[in-house]
Amino acid sequence: MKAFLKKEWMEMTRTGRLLLLVIIFAIFGIMNPAIAKLTPWMMEMLEDSIAQSGLQIGEVTVNAMTSWTQFYKNAPMTLIVIVLMSSGVLTNEYQRGTLVQVVTKGLSRKKIMLSKMIVTYGSWTALYLIYFGITYGYTAYFWGGDEVPHLMFGVFAYWLFGMVMLALLLAFSAMASTGGQVLMGTGGVAAVLFFANYVPKLQKYLPLQLMNGLQTAVGAMEVKDFYAAMIIAGVVIAGSGMISMVAFDRKRL
């Protein structure tokens, strides 16, 4: 299993996928405080054209909350990137036939699946920390005196939502044969969740609730409002893990 994990690491580094992901997450992390800092300048540049349309711009004030608002706006893009980049985590192996060799040499399918989970979840966690850390560092530099309530909870909640989506991706990866099928399955579940979110009575139970961490910072929601969604998220992650193990154990390589 250690050898297989080493192989996964070498594949990510040699293909440049890891470097690309780090660059993308770092850019998004820099963009959050940069957009907030440049907002007054951009509004000043547009003031004349806006005035010609009959509108007036008041004084624009930016602070740490402005930066973290951008953090939550860009977070879905980071998740989409890693989902797209991870869609072939198992299907590429099926198509190349590389798993047949390691299985015949004695590596159990459960350890292969566990290795894929470690790599996928570990990548999301490390890259998300880079995204958060850069935003946090620059925000503290520009607006060090500003405090954002429940900041860490909101950040954790979004990380957990990312884990849910990747757990679903791994489950579909264990069953599907191509990366396209994996994306269709994962995207299909996400679409169902978004439509279900329009039912008010279901909202607090859906993992989508975990994307609303900013609401705790502005006082629109309380931490306890997320508890039900966090429990459901844990059940989905555990259930998807079990499905992944069973489906991959029966998968024809």
C-alpha positions in Angstrom: 0.0 0.0 0.0 2.9 2.4 0.8 4.3 1.6 -2.7 0.9 2.3 -4.3 0.7 5.7 -2.4 4.2 6.5 -3.6 3.1 5.7 -7.1 0.1 8.0 -6.8 2.3 10.8 -5.5 4.8 10.4 -8.3 2.0 10.4 -10.9 0.6 13.7 -9.6 4.0 15.4 -9.5 5.4 14.0 -12.8 2.3 14.9 -14.8 2.3 18.4 -13.3 -1.2 18.0 -12.0 -0.2 18.8 -8.4 1.7 21.9 -9.5 -1.3 23.1 -11.6 -3.7 22.6 -8.7 -1.5 24.4 -6.3 -1.1 27.4 -8.7 -4.9 27.5 -9.3 -5.8 27.4 -5.6 -3.1 30.0 -4.8 -4.4 32.3 -7.5 -7.9 32.1 -6.1 -6.5 32.7 -2.6 -4.8 35.9 -3.8 -7.8 37.1 -5.7 -10.0 37.3 -2.7 -8.2 40.1 -0.8 -7.0 41.6 -4.1 -10.5 42.1 -5.4 -11.6 43.5 -2.1 -8.7 45.9 -2.0 -9.2 47.1 -5.6 -13.0 47.5 -5.4 -12.9 51.2 -4.4 -10.4 51.9 -7.3 -12.6 50.0 -9.8 -15.7 51.8 -8.7 -13.9 55.1 -9.1 -12.9 54.2 -12.6 -16.5 53.3 -13.5 -18.0 56.3 -11.7 -18.3 58.5 -14.8 -20.0 55.8 -16.9 -22.3 54.9 -14.1 -23.2 58.6 -13.5 -24.1 59.0 -17.2 -26.8 56.3 -16.7 -28.3 58.4 -13.9 -27.0 56.4 -11.0 -24.8 57.7 -8.2 -22.1 55.7 -6.2 -21.8 56.4 -2.5 -18.6 55.9 -0.6 -17.3 52.4 -1.0 -15.9 50.8 2.2 -14.0 47.6 2.1 -12.8 45.5 5.1 -12.0 41.9 6.1 -15.6 40.9 5.5 -15.4 42.0 1.9 -12.4 39.7 1.4 -14.1 36.7 3.1 -17.2 37.3 1.0 -15.0 36.8 -2.0 -13.6 33.7 -0.4 -17.0 32.1 -0.3 -17.8 33.3 -3.8 -14.7 31.7 -5.3 -14.8 28.5 -3.2 -17.2 26.7 -5.6 -14.7 27.3 -8.4 -11.9 25.6 -6.4 -14.2 22.7 -5.7 -15.2 22.3 -9.3 -11.5 22.4 -10.3 -10.5 19.5 -8.0 -13.6 17.5 -9.0 -12.8 17.8 -12.7 -9.1 17.0 -12.0 -10.1 14.0 -9.9 -12.8 12.5 -12.1 -10.3 10.0 -13.6 -8.8 8.9 -10.3 -10.0 5.3 -11.0 -11.3 5.3 -14.5 -7.9 6.2 -16.0 -6.5 3.1 -14.2 -9.3 1.0 -15.7 -8.6 2.2 -19.2 -4.8 1.6 -18.9 -5.2 -1.7 -17.1 -2.6 -0.8 -14.5 -4.7 -2.1 -11.6 -4.7 -5.6 -12.9 -0.9 -5.8 -12.3 -1.0 -4.7 -8.7 -4.0 -6.9 -7.9 -2.3 -10.0 -9.3 0.8 -9.1 -7.3 -1.2 -9.3 -4.1 -2.4 -5.8 -3.2 -6.0 -6.1 -2.0 -8.7 -4.0 -3.7 -9.7 -2.5 -0.4 -6.2 -1.1 0.1 -6.2 0.3 -3.5 -9.5 2.0 -2.8 -8.3 3.3 0.6 -5.2 4.7 -1.1 -7.3 6.6 -3.6 -9.4 8.0 -0.8 -6.3 9.2 1.1 -4.9 10.9 -2.0 -8.2 12.5 -3.0 -9.3 13.7 0.4 -5.7 14.7 1.3 -5.4 16.7 -1.9 -8.6 18.6 -1.2 -7.6 19.3 2.4 -4.1 20.5 1.5 -5.2 22.6 -1.4 -8.1 24.1 0.6 -5.6 25.0 3.3 -3.5 26.8 0.8 -6.5 28.6 -0.5 -7.6 29.6 3.0 -4.1 30.3 4.3 -3.3 32.8 1.5 -6.6 34.6 1.9 -6.2 34.7 5.7 -2.6 36.0 5.5 -3.3 38.9 3.0 -6.6 39.7 4.8 -4.8 40.0 8.1 -2.1 42.1 6.5 -4.6 44.6 5.0 -7.3 44.6 7.7 -5.6 43.1 10.7 -7.9 44.8 13.2 -11.2 43.5 11.7 -12.7 40.4 13.2 -15.0 38.1 11.3 -17.4 36.1 13.7 -17.3 32.3 13.4 -14.8 32.5 10.6 -13.2 29.1 11.3 -16.5 27.3 11.6 -17.6 28.6 8.2 -14.3 27.6 6.6 -14.6 24.1 8.1 -18.2 23.8 6.9 -17.2 24.4 3.3 -14.3 22.0 3.6 -16.8 19.3 4.8 -19.1 20.0 1.8 -16.1 19.5 -0.4 -15.5 16.1 1.3 -19.1 15.2 0.5 -18.7 15.9 -3.2 -15.5 14.0 -3.4 -16.9 11.0 -1.5 -19.7 10.9 -4.1 -17.1 11.2 -6.9 -15.2 8.2 -5.5 -18.3 6.1 -5.2 -19.2 6.8 -8.9 -15.6 6.2 -9.8 -15.8 2.7 -8.3 -18.9 1.9 -10.4 -18.3 3.9 -13.7 -16.0 3.1 -16.6 -15.2 6.6 -17.8 -14.4 10.0 -16.3 -17.5 11.5 -18.1 -19.8 9.0 -16.4 -18.2 9.9 -13.0 -18.9 13.6 -13.6 -22.4 13.0 -14.8 -23.2 11.0 -11.7 -21.6 13.5 -9.3 -23.1 16.4 -11.1 -26.5 14.7 -11.1 -26.5 14.3 -7.4 -25.4 17.9 -7.0 -28.3 19.0 -9.2 -30.8 17.0 -7.2 -29.5 18.7 -4.0 -29.9 22.1 -5.6 -33.5 21.4 -6.6 -34.3 19.9 -3.2 -32.9 23.1 -1.6 -35.9 25.0 -2.9 -38.0 23.0 -0.4 -37.8 25.1 2.8 -38.4 22.2 5.1 -35.4 20.3 3.6 -32.9 23.1 3.5 -31.4 22.6 7.0 -30.8 18.9 6.3 -29.0 19.2 3.0 -25.2 19.3 2.7 -25.7 22.4 0.6 -26.3 24.2 3.9 -22.6 23.9 4.6 -21.9 26.4 1.8 -23.5 29.1 3.7 -20.8 29.7 6.3 -20.7 33.4 5.5 -24.2 33.7 7.0 -22.9 33.0 10.4 -20.4 35.8 10.0 -23.1 38.3 9.2 -25.4 37.1 11.9 -28.1 35.7 9.5 -27.6 32.2 10.8 -26.3 30.5 13.9 -23.8 27.7 14.2 -26.5 25.3 15.5 -28.4 25.8 12.2 -25.7 23.7 10.5 -25.7 20.7 12.9 -28.3 18.7 11.0 -26.5 19.2 7.7 -23.2 18.2 9.2 -24.6 15.0 10.5 -26.1 14.2 7.1 -22.8 15.1 5.5 -21.0 12.6 7.8 -23.6 9.9 6.9 -23.1 10.6 3.1 -19.3 10.4 3.4 -19.4 7.2 5.4 -22.1 5.6 3.2 -20.2 6.6 0.0 -17.1 5.1 1.4 -18.8 1.8 2.0 -20.3 1.9 -1.5 -16.9 2.6 -3.0 -15.3 -0.4 -1.2 -18.1 -2.8 -2.2 -18.4 -1.6 -5.8 -14.7 -1.6 -6.4 -14.4 -5.0 -4.9 -16.9 -6.3 -7.5 -15.6 -4.2 -10.4 -14.2 -6.0 -13.4 -10.7 -4.7 -14.0 
